[in-house]
């Protein structure tokens, strides 16, 4: 069952590194609290996806696995609190 989402991407049969590049680009363009469903076959891509997206940036809403080894991940882009923004350009006096 596929939940309602703002975006759905189907990476079944896609090249792994290209899938990760596309999902990170899309995730950057998404507005806060928008959701995305990722469909895939490769368990390594699934694991890598959660590594390339900063943990603070998303909420994992659901993960479903099918008998054919495919999976569906439902993610929500989090609303960042101001205290978590990196101000590395600001130097202490």
C-alpha positions in Angstrom: 0.0 0.0 0.0 1.4 3.4 -1.0 0.7 6.3 1.3 -0.3 9.7 0.1 2.9 11.7 -0.5 4.0 15.0 -2.1 6.6 13.1 -4.2 7.1 9.5 -5.2 10.3 8.2 -6.8 10.8 4.7 -8.2 14.3 3.5 -8.2 13.6 -0.1 -8.9 16.2 -1.1 -11.4 18.1 2.2 -11.2 21.8 2.7 -10.8 22.6 3.0 -7.1 24.8 6.2 -7.1 22.4 7.9 -9.5 19.5 7.1 -7.3 21.3 8.6 -4.3 22.2 11.8 -6.2 18.6 12.3 -7.5 17.0 11.7 -4.1 19.4 14.2 -2.3 18.7 16.8 -5.0 14.9 16.3 -4.7 15.1 16.4 -0.9 16.9 19.7 -0.9 14.1 21.2 -3.1 11.3 19.9 -0.9 9.6 22.2 1.5 9.6 21.5 5.2 7.0 18.9 6.2 6.5 17.6 2.7 6.7 13.8 2.2 8.4 11.5 -0.2 7.9 7.8 -1.0 10.9 6.0 -2.3 10.5 2.7 -4.0 13.5 0.5 -4.6 15.0 -3.0 -4.9 18.6 -2.7 -3.7 18.9 -3.0 0.1 22.3 -1.2 -0.1 20.7 1.9 -1.7 18.1 1.9 1.1 20.9 1.8 3.8 23.0 4.4 1.9 20.0 6.8 1.6 19.7 7.0 5.3 23.4 7.8 5.5 23.5 10.6 2.9 20.5 12.4 4.3 21.4 14.1 7.6 19.4 12.3 10.4 18.1 15.6 11.7 16.6 16.4 8.3 14.0 13.7 8.0 11.5 11.6 9.9 11.1 8.0 8.8 7.3 7.5 8.7 7.1 3.9 7.3 9.1 1.2 5.7 7.5 -1.7 4.0 9.2 -4.7 2.4 7.6 -7.0 -0.1 8.2 -10.7 -0.8 10.1 -9.8 -4.0 12.7 -7.9 -1.9 11.4 -4.5 -3.0 10.8 -1.8 -0.4 8.9 1.4 0.1 10.2 4.1 2.4 8.0 7.0 3.4 10.0 10.1 4.7 9.0 13.5 5.9 11.3 16.5 5.6 11.6 17.9 9.1 11.1 21.5 10.2 14.6 22.6 11.4 14.7 24.4 14.7 16.9 27.5 14.5 19.3 26.2 17.1 20.4 23.4 14.7 21.7 25.7 11.9 25.4 25.7 11.5 26.8 29.2 11.8 30.4 28.2 11.1 31.0 31.5 9.2 30.4 33.5 12.4 33.6 33.6 14.3 33.8 34.4 18.0 35.3 37.8 18.7 
